[in-house]
C-alpha cells in the first residue's frame, strides 16, 4: 500500500523547531495532516536535541501531529537509556499525541542482540498496564482494576527488568516500532519484533520497508508534502495502514498480587 511519507528532520531543522522559529513551525503546521509522521533523532549517533522532549513540545504546538522519536539507544547515542526509562518516555509521547507516537530503533554503538532485546523489553513494558483497567468508578471509589496489570519479569543476557510500567497502554495498542536494518541477519530478526523497517543496505528487500525522507529546512518540508492528499486521520497506525498491536502477557505474574475472586 502507499503510505504517507515519514519526514526525517535534520539537526538544523530540529534546532529551528526547538527554538520555535516561526517559519519552521508554520511549515510543520501546514504539512502535519499530509505526512505520516515527523521523525526526530533519525540519524544514528548523538543528537543535540532530545527527540522525545521535542516531540512532546511539538504535539502541543501542532495539534494532530504524529511523531516518531529515535530514542532506542538513548538521547546522546551512547546506549545508556535504560529500557524502562525509554519505554516510559516513548509512551508519554504517544499518550500526549493521542496515539500518534512511534519509536525508531537504531542500535547505534551496541551489538544487534542487545538492540533486539532492548526492543522486546520496551514492547513488553508498553503492554504491562492495559488501559482497560482504568475504570474511574466514582460510586465504588475505584480508579483502576489491577487484575490485568502484569510484571514482565524479564531476565535476559543484557537486561533485567521486573516492571510493570507505571503508564497504561496506548490508544493504538502500542506505539509504532521501526528498526533501522543494515544486514540480512537484522532483517530476519526484525520480522516479528517491529512493525516496519528502514533498510540501510540497498541490497535488502522487505514488504515492511519504509523510507525516511530527509528534510533539512522549513522550505524542504513544504516541498516534501506538496501535492499530497491528507493522510488518514486517527492514530499513527491508522495513518500508516497498520493494525493495532499488543503482546499477550497473561502468563506473567500479577503486579498487585492474586486476582480478586
One Martini backbone bead per residue (centre of mass of N, CA, C, O) as a GRO file, in nm:
protein
  261
    1UNK     BB    1   0.102   0.033   0.013
    2UNK     BB    2   0.041   0.373   0.035
    3UNK     BB    3   0.230   0.598   0.221
    4UNK     BB    4   0.285   0.837   0.409
    5UNK     BB    5   0.540   1.023   0.490
    6UNK     BB    6   0.859   1.014   0.646
    7UNK     BB    7   1.006   1.288   0.810
    8UNK     BB    8   1.350   1.364   0.843
    9UNK     BB    9   1.501   1.558   1.055
   10UNK     BB   10   1.733   1.769   1.085
   11UNK     BB   11   1.932   1.932   1.295
   12UNK     BB   12   1.847   2.214   1.197
   13UNK     BB   13   1.540   2.171   1.219
   14UNK     BB   14   1.534   2.095   1.516
   15UNK     BB   15   1.643   2.364   1.616
   16UNK     BB   16   1.417   2.539   1.499
   17UNK     BB   17   1.186   2.400   1.655
   18UNK     BB   18   1.302   2.440   1.942
   19UNK     BB   19   1.306   2.768   1.887
   20UNK     BB   20   1.035   2.854   1.746
   21UNK     BB   21   1.041   2.909   1.454
   22UNK     BB   22   0.801   3.031   1.255
   23UNK     BB   23   0.861   2.890   0.981
   24UNK     BB   24   0.880   2.600   1.091
   25UNK     BB   25   0.600   2.583   1.230
   26UNK     BB   26   0.429   2.656   0.981
   27UNK     BB   27   0.521   2.419   0.801
   28UNK     BB   28   0.430   2.195   0.992
   29UNK     BB   29   0.131   2.270   1.014
   30UNK     BB   30   0.073   2.247   0.704
   31UNK     BB   31   0.188   1.928   0.691
   32UNK     BB   32   0.060   1.737   0.920
   33UNK     BB   33  -0.193   1.608   0.735
   34UNK     BB   34   0.027   1.467   0.505
   35UNK     BB   35   0.192   1.315   0.698
   36UNK     BB   36   0.283   1.053   0.880
   37UNK     BB   37   0.565   1.165   1.011
   38UNK     BB   38   0.783   1.299   1.238
   39UNK     BB   39   1.136   1.257   1.251
   40UNK     BB   40   1.335   1.224   1.538
   41UNK     BB   41   1.651   1.123   1.564
   42UNK     BB   42   1.735   0.959   1.286
   43UNK     BB   43   2.031   0.984   1.326
   44UNK     BB   44   2.294   0.831   1.396
   45UNK     BB   45   2.370   0.907   1.712
   46UNK     BB   46   2.410   1.195   1.828
   47UNK     BB   47   2.205   1.450   1.990
   48UNK     BB   48   2.109   1.789   2.059
   49UNK     BB   49   1.810   1.683   2.069
   50UNK     BB   50   1.548   1.573   2.238
   51UNK     BB   51   1.313   1.392   2.074
   52UNK     BB   52   1.092   1.360   2.290
   53UNK     BB   53   1.069   1.647   2.398
   54UNK     BB   54   1.016   1.776   2.122
   55UNK     BB   55   0.767   1.613   2.047
   56UNK     BB   56   0.588   1.705   2.280
   57UNK     BB   57   0.596   2.007   2.211
   58UNK     BB   58   0.479   1.980   1.917
   59UNK     BB   59   0.199   1.851   1.990
   60UNK     BB   60   0.108   2.119   2.130
   61UNK     BB   61   0.159   2.318   1.877
   62UNK     BB   62   0.059   2.063   1.674
   63UNK     BB   63  -0.222   1.946   1.631
   64UNK     BB   64  -0.205   1.605   1.502
   65UNK     BB   65   0.075   1.526   1.531
   66UNK     BB   66   0.317   1.297   1.419
   67UNK     BB   67   0.568   1.102   1.612
   68UNK     BB   68   0.907   0.994   1.570
   69UNK     BB   69   1.145   0.855   1.797
   70UNK     BB   70   1.498   0.843   1.838
   71UNK     BB   71   1.533   0.627   2.147
   72UNK     BB   72   1.665   0.343   2.192
   73UNK     BB   73   1.992   0.437   2.242
   74UNK     BB   74   1.957   0.722   2.324
   75UNK     BB   75   2.013   1.018   2.425
   76UNK     BB   76   2.343   1.044   2.274
   77UNK     BB   77   2.413   0.737   2.164
   78UNK     BB   78   2.524   0.529   2.421
   79UNK     BB   79   2.319   0.307   2.547
   80UNK     BB   80   2.195   0.426   2.849
   81UNK     BB   81   1.895   0.391   2.807
   82UNK     BB   82   1.680   0.248   2.979
   83UNK     BB   83   1.409   0.067   2.902
   84UNK     BB   84   1.216   0.192   3.106
   85UNK     BB   85   1.265   0.487   3.032
   86UNK     BB   86   1.207   0.465   2.730
   87UNK     BB   87   0.917   0.357   2.754
   88UNK     BB   88   0.800   0.599   2.911
   89UNK     BB   89   0.873   0.826   2.713
   90UNK     BB   90   0.739   0.710   2.454
   91UNK     BB   91   0.452   0.683   2.581
   92UNK     BB   92   0.414   0.980   2.643
   93UNK     BB   93   0.417   1.073   2.353
   94UNK     BB   94   0.172   0.906   2.269
   95UNK     BB   95  -0.037   1.022   2.462
   96UNK     BB   96   0.007   1.336   2.386
   97UNK     BB   97  -0.070   1.248   2.070
   98UNK     BB   98  -0.309   1.048   2.060
   99UNK     BB   99  -0.167   0.790   1.914
  100UNK     BB  100   0.101   0.939   1.738
  101UNK     BB  101   0.334   0.730   1.809
  102UNK     BB  102   0.695   0.653   1.783
  103UNK     BB  103   0.982   0.425   1.715
  104UNK     BB  104   1.336   0.448   1.652
  105UNK     BB  105   1.556   0.184   1.598
  106UNK     BB  106   1.925   0.156   1.576
  107UNK     BB  107   2.185   0.046   1.752
  108UNK     BB  108   2.396   0.244   1.819
  109UNK     BB  109   2.684   0.105   1.964
  110UNK     BB  110   2.545  -0.188   1.954
  111UNK     BB  111   2.460  -0.492   1.958
  112UNK     BB  112   2.207  -0.658   1.816
  113UNK     BB  113   2.103  -0.829   2.061
  114UNK     BB  114   2.059  -0.580   2.242
  115UNK     BB  115   1.854  -0.434   2.069
  116UNK     BB  116   1.641  -0.660   2.059
  117UNK     BB  117   1.600  -0.677   2.364
  118UNK     BB  118   1.515  -0.387   2.409
  119UNK     BB  119   1.258  -0.396   2.240
  120UNK     BB  120   1.114  -0.620   2.393
  121UNK     BB  121   1.100  -0.479   2.666
  122UNK     BB  122   0.948  -0.228   2.577
  123UNK     BB  123   0.697  -0.375   2.472
  124UNK     BB  124   0.619  -0.511   2.736
  125UNK     BB  125   0.582  -0.248   2.895
  126UNK     BB  126   0.358  -0.128   2.710
  127UNK     BB  127   0.166  -0.399   2.803
  128UNK     BB  128   0.143  -0.405   3.138
  129UNK     BB  129  -0.101  -0.168   3.128
  130UNK     BB  130  -0.412  -0.183   3.075
  131UNK     BB  131  -0.648   0.056   2.991
  132UNK     BB  132  -0.904  -0.113   3.086
  133UNK     BB  133  -0.842  -0.063   3.401
  134UNK     BB  134  -0.972   0.220   3.359
  135UNK     BB  135  -1.275   0.304   3.535
  136UNK     BB  136  -1.366   0.540   3.716
  137UNK     BB  137  -1.536   0.458   3.990
  138UNK     BB  138  -1.707   0.655   4.194
  139UNK     BB  139  -1.899   0.475   4.361
  140UNK     BB  140  -1.645   0.280   4.453
  141UNK     BB  141  -1.362   0.424   4.448
  142UNK     BB  142  -1.235   0.339   4.151
  143UNK     BB  143  -0.981   0.373   3.919
  144UNK     BB  144  -0.843   0.071   3.916
  145UNK     BB  145  -0.794  -0.240   3.785
  146UNK     BB  146  -0.531  -0.482   3.868
  147UNK     BB  147  -0.550  -0.770   3.725
  148UNK     BB  148  -0.392  -0.687   3.436
  149UNK     BB  149  -0.134  -0.619   3.581
  150UNK     BB  150   0.211  -0.675   3.482
  151UNK     BB  151   0.496  -0.844   3.526
  152UNK     BB  152   0.761  -0.915   3.317
  153UNK     BB  153   1.019  -1.055   3.417
  154UNK     BB  154   1.304  -0.979   3.283
  155UNK     BB  155   1.575  -1.216   3.189
  156UNK     BB  156   1.875  -1.143   3.033
  157UNK     BB  157   2.177  -1.078   2.888
  158UNK     BB  158   2.130  -0.738   2.922
  159UNK     BB  159   1.849  -0.751   3.089
  160UNK     BB  160   1.671  -0.648   3.402
  161UNK     BB  161   1.307  -0.656   3.434
  162UNK     BB  162   1.009  -0.629   3.608
  163UNK     BB  163   0.799  -0.434   3.655
  164UNK     BB  164   0.572  -0.238   3.570
  165UNK     BB  165   0.447   0.008   3.412
  166UNK     BB  166   0.337   0.358   3.495
  167UNK     BB  167   0.154   0.307   3.220
  168UNK     BB  168  -0.074   0.293   3.000
  169UNK     BB  169  -0.184   0.202   2.719
  170UNK     BB  170  -0.243   0.261   2.403
  171UNK     BB  171  -0.470   0.361   2.164
  172UNK     BB  172  -0.284   0.167   1.947
  173UNK     BB  173  -0.173  -0.043   2.174
  174UNK     BB  174   0.110   0.053   2.037
  175UNK     BB  175   0.365   0.189   1.935
  176UNK     BB  176   0.538   0.244   1.669
  177UNK     BB  177   0.782   0.020   1.524
  178UNK     BB  178   1.127   0.090   1.420
  179UNK     BB  179   1.399  -0.051   1.219
  180UNK     BB  180   1.723  -0.034   1.154
  181UNK     BB  181   1.868  -0.197   0.864
  182UNK     BB  182   2.203  -0.362   0.770
  183UNK     BB  183   2.105  -0.673   0.760
  184UNK     BB  184   1.991  -0.989   0.722
  185UNK     BB  185   1.982  -1.058   1.020
  186UNK     BB  186   1.810  -0.815   1.111
  187UNK     BB  187   1.565  -0.869   0.928
  188UNK     BB  188   1.485  -1.141   1.050
  189UNK     BB  189   1.463  -1.041   1.351
  190UNK     BB  190   1.228  -0.819   1.276
  191UNK     BB  191   0.969  -0.964   1.183
  192UNK     BB  192   0.817  -0.993   1.496
  193UNK     BB  193   0.908  -0.712   1.644
  194UNK     BB  194   0.828  -0.505   1.421
  195UNK     BB  195   0.653  -0.310   1.195
  196UNK     BB  196   0.910  -0.161   1.069
  197UNK     BB  197   1.160  -0.081   0.812
  198UNK     BB  198   1.493   0.044   0.759
  199UNK     BB  199   1.702   0.036   0.473
  200UNK     BB  200   2.058   0.065   0.466
  201UNK     BB  201   2.057  -0.173   0.258
  202UNK     BB  202   1.992  -0.186  -0.086
  203UNK     BB  203   1.985  -0.514  -0.109
  204UNK     BB  204   1.741  -0.511   0.052
  205UNK     BB  205   1.415  -0.675   0.125
  206UNK     BB  206   1.076  -0.545   0.211
  207UNK     BB  207   0.735  -0.508   0.281
  208UNK     BB  208   0.814  -0.325   0.557
  209UNK     BB  209   0.931  -0.098   0.415
  210UNK     BB  210   1.056   0.239   0.492
  211UNK     BB  211   1.094   0.573   0.418
  212UNK     BB  212   1.320   0.835   0.484
  213UNK     BB  213   1.265   1.178   0.444
  214UNK     BB  214   1.474   1.426   0.405
  215UNK     BB  215   1.483   1.735   0.607
  216UNK     BB  216   1.650   2.069   0.634
  217UNK     BB  217   1.383   2.252   0.606
  218UNK     BB  218   1.102   2.429   0.572
  219UNK     BB  219   1.102   2.422   0.262
  220UNK     BB  220   1.137   2.111   0.233
  221UNK     BB  221   0.883   2.034   0.384
  222UNK     BB  222   0.684   2.159   0.183
  223UNK     BB  223   0.778   1.999  -0.069
  224UNK     BB  224   0.730   1.700   0.040
  225UNK     BB  225   0.389   1.763   0.052
  226UNK     BB  226   0.333   1.850  -0.217
  227UNK     BB  227   0.024   1.721  -0.343
  228UNK     BB  228  -0.077   1.583  -0.102
  229UNK     BB  229  -0.288   1.413   0.063
  230UNK     BB  230  -0.457   1.346   0.317
  231UNK     BB  231  -0.421   1.177   0.585
  232UNK     BB  232  -0.523   0.965   0.783
  233UNK     BB  233  -0.695   0.958   1.055
  234UNK     BB  234  -0.567   0.938   1.376
  235UNK     BB  235  -0.355   0.724   1.423
  236UNK     BB  236  -0.058   0.612   1.318
  237UNK     BB  237  -0.163   0.340   1.223
  238UNK     BB  238  -0.380   0.457   1.039
  239UNK     BB  239  -0.192   0.619   0.855
  240UNK     BB  240  -0.009   0.339   0.787
  241UNK     BB  241  -0.189   0.074   0.783
  242UNK     BB  242  -0.192  -0.042   1.079
  243UNK     BB  243  -0.241  -0.253   1.316
  244UNK     BB  244  -0.308  -0.335   1.602
  245UNK     BB  245  -0.079  -0.386   1.892
  246UNK     BB  246   0.012  -0.673   2.098
  247UNK     BB  247   0.095  -0.834   2.404
  248UNK     BB  248   0.088  -1.139   2.569
  249UNK     BB  249   0.085  -1.136   2.949
  250UNK     BB  250  -0.082  -1.374   3.100
  251UNK     BB  251   0.187  -1.538   3.211
  252UNK     BB  252   0.230  -1.316   3.406
  253UNK     BB  253   0.258  -1.167   3.688
  254UNK     BB  254   0.101  -0.998   3.909
  255UNK     BB  255   0.152  -0.679   4.041
  256UNK     BB  256  -0.099  -0.713   4.286
  257UNK     BB  257  -0.144  -0.999   4.303
  258UNK     BB  258  -0.414  -1.156   4.340
  259UNK     BB  259  -0.698  -1.219   4.217
  260UNK     BB  260  -1.015  -1.172   4.227
  261UNK     BB  261  -1.300  -1.366   4.307
   0.00000   0.00000   0.00000
